[in-house]
């Protein structure tokens, strides 16, 4: 594609978004693209259809990745195909004219990618590395809860509020433990169970639910995660907004744990609240939080259902460098057995230590993060010889693909370019499921334009 025209379209994109009455509002691509194309018309070659879209539009969509990486463009976290300019993007338009704008965005992208790759390479010999972008986002959000909630006692959504204070944790734990369970869904019950609770108690519950759903990947999408958290915040007299770091994290995840963490959310919340209640009674909570073994002892010892997926998820969210995104007990043991030879062939008395040493050994050997759930890799076939068996845990983004520069896809389409809403209406199927299928087909290269 013509680099000059690509640069012109990048500049036109930000200009159009900046000229809106409220530049912070998202604009659907179906409205944005015709305006960009009117300013920078397609050439004959760019007008050729490649699947459902002209080549020029596909190039424009993929080229937008540079603007996002520079922090100048936001894409809605629900994947619905809506963009907005950021305040930094508005400032960049004043600083960089014409083709300079895209050139600077590409420079920042390259610098950021180089820094990320260096950070990953540095960590390979020492910890479990999370390289997929969706995983990094959810761990960033989880770290906000750890730093503010557990360490400071303040809210992850509104830092000046002491939502995670011992008094609030005790009151919410007592309210939840003694609450009557009514017929209806989780959110309907919460409205009754939180009746009479303070705003800070409701805020604490919203953040507890956010922590519980953060690592769930495509099994629960952005809309459903937002709905659950927002429904609790709406019970507050003086509401707070979901921060962007959580909004972005809700668009992804690290694993698909099966139906338990969705259908048994009451039991999952019970475990988290029991952990918090035990946490505030510790003589030295800071030491427990800093030591992955001590944190594990706390999480595994509190009352509640066995629920290993939820308990392993809590270990991962607080200590992702030590505990990885594998929450199925069966998968953990199968992987440990399949790869124990990488660390000498002798099992220790600590399965988590074995898994970490296995991961580090493989990371150092392959010089990249490992993905045990990549069905195209030898790792997957080694621990799960039944290749067609669907995993109950993750199907995460391939770290190598996630870190690659945005290029035109030879398959002729990108998932974000597919009208999943229209397709779901036409086929009378759930839109989330249709989106999952589109992304899976794209990732595996099973259809081409």
Order of alpha helices (4+ residues) and beta strands (2+ residues): alpha-beta-alpha-alpha-beta-beta-alpha-beta-beta-alpha-alpha-alpha-alpha-alpha-alpha-alpha-alpha-alpha-alpha-alpha-alpha-alpha-alpha-alpha-alpha-alpha-alpha-alpha
